[in-house]
Amino acid sequence: MINIRISEEIKRYSPNTRLGIIHSDIYYQKENPLLWDKIDQFITRIENTLNKKEITSLPVIQDTRQAYLAIGKEPARYRCSAEALLRRIVKKKGLYKVNNVVDIINFISLSYQFSIGCYDYNQIEGSIVFDIGRKNENYQAIGRGKMNIENLPVFRDNISAFGSPTSDSERTMITAETTEIVAIIIDFNSSDSLQETMEKTAQYLKLYAGAEQPDYFIV
Protein backbone atom coordinates (compact mmCIF):
# COMPACT_ATOMS: atom_id res chain seq x y z
CA MET A 1 0.00 0.00 0.00
CA ILE A 2 1.29 3.47 -0.92
CA ASN A 3 1.98 5.63 2.12
CA ILE A 4 0.28 8.96 1.45
CA ARG A 5 -1.33 11.55 3.71
CA ILE A 6 -2.81 15.05 3.69
CA SER A 7 -0.93 17.57 5.83
CA GLU A 8 -2.56 19.42 8.70
CA GLU A 9 -1.83 22.69 6.87
CA ILE A 10 -3.96 21.63 3.89
CA LYS A 11 -6.72 20.43 6.23
CA ARG A 12 -6.70 23.78 8.03
CA TYR A 13 -7.42 25.72 4.83
CA SER A 14 -9.42 23.07 2.97
CA PRO A 15 -10.91 20.64 5.54
CA ASN A 16 -12.96 18.60 3.03
CA THR A 17 -9.98 17.66 0.87
CA ARG A 18 -9.68 14.03 -0.22
CA LEU A 19 -7.32 12.25 -2.61
CA GLY A 20 -8.20 9.42 -4.96
CA ILE A 21 -5.13 7.20 -5.40
CA ILE A 22 -4.61 4.84 -8.35
CA HIS A 23 -1.48 2.66 -8.27
CA SER A 24 -0.92 0.67 -11.44
CA ASP A 25 1.46 -1.11 -13.76
CA ILE A 26 1.38 0.37 -17.27
CA TYR A 27 2.63 -0.28 -20.77
CA TYR A 28 3.95 2.93 -22.31
CA GLN A 29 2.96 3.93 -25.86
CA LYS A 30 3.71 7.19 -27.61
CA GLU A 31 0.13 7.19 -28.88
CA ASN A 32 -2.95 4.95 -28.70
CA PRO A 33 -5.22 5.51 -31.75
CA LEU A 34 -8.30 3.92 -30.13
CA LEU A 35 -7.97 6.22 -27.14
CA TRP A 36 -7.60 9.26 -29.40
CA ASP A 37 -10.78 8.35 -31.29
CA LYS A 38 -12.65 8.69 -27.96
CA ILE A 39 -10.79 11.86 -27.00
CA ASP A 40 -11.51 13.53 -30.34
CA GLN A 41 -15.23 12.76 -30.02
CA PHE A 42 -15.26 14.15 -26.49
CA ILE A 43 -13.40 17.31 -27.49
CA THR A 44 -15.97 18.00 -30.20
CA ARG A 45 -18.75 17.63 -27.65
CA ILE A 46 -17.09 20.09 -25.25
CA GLU A 47 -16.49 22.59 -28.04
CA ASN A 48 -20.18 22.48 -28.91
CA THR A 49 -21.64 22.61 -25.39
CA LEU A 50 -19.31 24.64 -23.13
CA ASN A 51 -18.18 28.24 -23.30
CA LYS A 52 -15.31 29.98 -21.51
CA LYS A 53 -17.52 31.84 -19.02
CA GLU A 54 -19.10 28.59 -17.80
CA ILE A 55 -15.82 26.90 -16.86
CA THR A 56 -15.31 28.63 -13.51
CA SER A 57 -18.93 27.81 -12.57
CA LEU A 58 -18.37 24.05 -12.80
CA PRO A 59 -18.60 22.73 -9.21
CA VAL A 60 -15.26 20.88 -9.07
CA ILE A 61 -13.43 23.82 -10.70
CA GLN A 62 -15.08 26.19 -8.22
CA ASP A 63 -13.95 24.00 -5.31
CA THR A 64 -10.36 24.01 -6.58
CA ARG A 65 -10.28 27.77 -7.11
CA GLN A 66 -11.67 28.38 -3.62
CA ALA A 67 -9.02 26.09 -2.11
CA TYR A 68 -6.26 27.97 -3.96
CA LEU A 69 -7.53 31.29 -2.60
CA ALA A 70 -7.76 29.91 0.94
CA ILE A 71 -4.22 28.53 0.77
CA GLY A 72 -2.88 31.78 -0.66
CA LYS A 73 -2.42 31.41 -4.42
CA GLU A 74 -4.26 33.36 -7.12
CA PRO A 75 -6.23 30.77 -9.17
CA ALA A 76 -6.48 33.00 -12.25
CA ARG A 77 -2.67 33.21 -12.44
CA TYR A 78 -1.85 29.65 -11.36
CA ARG A 79 -4.77 27.81 -12.94
CA CYS A 80 -5.32 24.20 -11.99
CA SER A 81 -4.62 21.76 -14.80
CA ALA A 82 -8.28 20.77 -15.27
CA GLU A 83 -9.33 24.37 -15.81
CA ALA A 84 -6.40 24.98 -18.15
CA LEU A 85 -7.34 21.92 -20.23
CA LEU A 86 -10.98 23.01 -20.50
CA ARG A 87 -9.98 26.53 -21.53
CA ARG A 88 -7.73 25.11 -24.21
CA ILE A 89 -10.57 23.00 -25.60
CA VAL A 90 -13.20 25.77 -25.69
CA LYS A 91 -10.66 27.94 -27.56
CA LYS A 92 -10.54 25.09 -30.14
CA LYS A 93 -6.82 24.50 -29.58
CA GLY A 94 -7.29 20.77 -28.94
CA LEU A 95 -5.04 18.69 -26.70
CA TYR A 96 -1.37 17.91 -26.96
CA LYS A 97 -0.62 14.25 -27.64
CA VAL A 98 1.88 13.27 -24.96
CA ASN A 99 1.75 9.49 -24.42
CA ASN A 100 -1.01 7.00 -23.72
CA VAL A 101 -0.80 7.34 -19.92
CA VAL A 102 -0.79 11.14 -19.79
CA ASP A 103 -3.48 11.24 -22.49
CA ILE A 104 -5.70 8.98 -20.36
CA ILE A 105 -5.22 11.24 -17.34
CA ASN A 106 -6.00 14.37 -19.38
CA PHE A 107 -9.14 12.72 -20.76
CA ILE A 108 -10.34 11.75 -17.28
CA SER A 109 -9.55 15.24 -16.00
CA LEU A 110 -11.62 16.81 -18.78
CA SER A 111 -14.47 14.39 -18.13
CA TYR A 112 -14.73 14.97 -14.37
CA GLN A 113 -12.97 18.37 -13.94
CA PHE A 114 -10.59 17.12 -11.25
CA SER A 115 -6.93 18.02 -11.51
CA ILE A 116 -4.98 14.75 -11.53
CA GLY A 117 -1.27 14.24 -10.96
CA CYS A 118 0.34 11.22 -12.62
CA TYR A 119 3.82 10.18 -11.57
CA ASP A 120 6.48 7.58 -12.28
CA TYR A 121 6.21 5.62 -9.06
CA ASN A 122 9.83 4.47 -9.21
CA GLN A 123 11.06 8.08 -9.11
CA ILE A 124 9.29 8.77 -5.80
CA GLU A 125 11.31 8.29 -2.60
CA GLY A 126 9.53 7.28 0.59
CA SER A 127 6.08 8.49 1.65
CA ILE A 128 4.00 11.18 -0.08
CA VAL A 129 2.48 14.21 1.64
CA PHE A 130 -0.08 16.59 0.14
CA ASP A 131 1.18 19.85 1.55
CA ILE A 132 1.66 23.57 0.86
CA GLY A 133 4.63 24.99 -1.03
CA ARG A 134 7.17 26.72 1.19
CA LYS A 135 8.61 30.22 0.95
CA ASN A 136 10.84 30.57 -2.14
CA GLU A 137 10.29 26.90 -3.06
CA ASN A 138 10.32 25.96 -6.73
CA TYR A 139 10.90 23.10 -9.15
CA GLN A 140 11.36 22.45 -12.86
CA ALA A 141 7.79 22.11 -14.10
CA ILE A 142 6.97 20.10 -17.21
CA GLY A 143 6.89 22.47 -20.18
CA ARG A 144 7.11 25.56 -17.96
CA GLY A 145 10.67 25.69 -16.67
CA LYS A 146 11.34 26.87 -13.14
CA MET A 147 8.00 27.39 -11.34
CA ASN A 148 7.33 29.15 -8.06
CA ILE A 149 5.32 26.74 -5.88
CA GLU A 150 5.18 28.86 -2.74
CA ASN A 151 1.60 28.69 -1.35
CA LEU A 152 0.54 26.14 -3.96
CA PRO A 153 -0.91 22.81 -2.87
CA VAL A 154 1.89 20.35 -3.65
CA PHE A 155 2.91 16.73 -3.34
CA ARG A 156 6.28 16.05 -1.74
CA ASP A 157 8.31 12.94 -0.99
CA ASN A 158 11.51 12.42 1.00
CA ILE A 159 13.49 14.37 -1.62
CA SER A 160 11.38 17.43 -2.47
CA ALA A 161 8.08 18.64 -3.85
CA PHE A 162 7.32 16.98 -7.19
CA GLY A 163 3.78 17.87 -8.23
CA SER A 164 0.85 20.24 -7.89
CA PRO A 165 -2.65 20.68 -9.37
CA THR A 166 -1.17 23.43 -11.57
CA SER A 167 1.84 21.67 -13.08
CA ASP A 168 3.97 18.67 -12.17
CA SER A 169 7.76 18.45 -12.01
CA GLU A 170 10.11 16.91 -14.54
CA ARG A 171 11.61 14.64 -11.87
CA THR A 172 8.62 12.28 -11.66
CA MET A 173 7.19 12.71 -15.16
CA ILE A 174 6.02 9.74 -17.26
CA THR A 175 8.64 8.60 -19.80
CA ALA A 176 9.24 5.65 -22.10
CA GLU A 177 11.04 3.97 -19.18
CA THR A 178 8.01 4.19 -16.86
CA THR A 179 6.45 0.84 -15.94
CA GLU A 180 4.57 1.74 -12.76
CA ILE A 181 2.57 4.86 -11.92
CA VAL A 182 0.67 6.52 -9.14
CA ALA A 183 -2.13 8.86 -10.24
CA ILE A 184 -3.63 11.19 -7.62
CA ILE A 185 -7.06 12.77 -8.10
CA ILE A 186 -7.36 15.97 -6.06
CA ASP A 187 -10.82 16.50 -4.59
CA PHE A 188 -11.00 19.66 -2.48
CA ASN A 189 -14.63 19.31 -1.40
CA SER A 190 -15.54 15.61 -1.00
CA SER A 191 -17.27 15.36 -4.37
CA ASP A 192 -19.75 12.56 -5.02
CA SER A 193 -17.94 11.76 -8.28
CA LEU A 194 -14.53 10.85 -6.82
CA GLN A 195 -15.21 7.10 -6.63
CA GLU A 196 -16.50 6.99 -10.20
CA THR A 197 -13.46 8.96 -11.38
CA MET A 198 -11.08 6.44 -9.80
CA GLU A 199 -12.99 3.52 -11.31
CA LYS A 200 -12.98 5.10 -14.78
CA THR A 201 -9.25 5.84 -14.52
CA ALA A 202 -8.51 2.22 -13.61
CA GLN A 203 -10.74 1.01 -16.45
CA TYR A 204 -8.97 3.20 -19.03
CA LEU A 205 -5.53 2.18 -17.78
CA LYS A 206 -6.55 -1.41 -18.45
CA LEU A 207 -8.03 -0.64 -21.88
CA TYR A 208 -5.43 1.77 -23.22
CA ALA A 209 -2.25 1.27 -21.17
CA GLY A 210 -2.13 -2.49 -20.66
CA ALA A 211 -2.60 -2.31 -16.89
CA GLU A 212 -3.24 -5.69 -15.30
CA GLN A 213 -4.00 -4.91 -11.67
CA PRO A 214 -4.73 -1.23 -10.93
CA ASP A 215 -5.38 -0.63 -7.25
CA TYR A 216 -7.31 2.40 -6.02
CA PHE A 217 -8.43 3.90 -2.72
CA ILE A 218 -9.36 7.21 -1.10
CA VAL A 219 -7.29 9.13 1.45
Secondary structure as UniProt FT lines:
FT   STRAND          4..6
FT   HELIX           8..13
FT   TURN            15..16
FT   STRAND          18..25
FT   HELIX           33..49
FT   HELIX           52..55
FT   TURN            56..57
FT   HELIX           59..71
FT   TURN            75..77
FT   HELIX           81..90
FT   TURN            91..92
FT   HELIX           100..112
FT   STRAND          115..120
FT   HELIX           121..123
FT   STRAND          128..132
FT   TURN            135..136
FT   STRAND          138..141
FT   TURN            142..144
FT   STRAND          145..148
FT   TURN            150..151
FT   STRAND          153..156
FT   STRAND          161..163
FT   TURN            171..172
FT   TURN            176..177
FT   STRAND          180..187
FT   TURN            188..189
FT   TURN            192..193
FT   HELIX           194..209
FT   STRAND          215..218
//
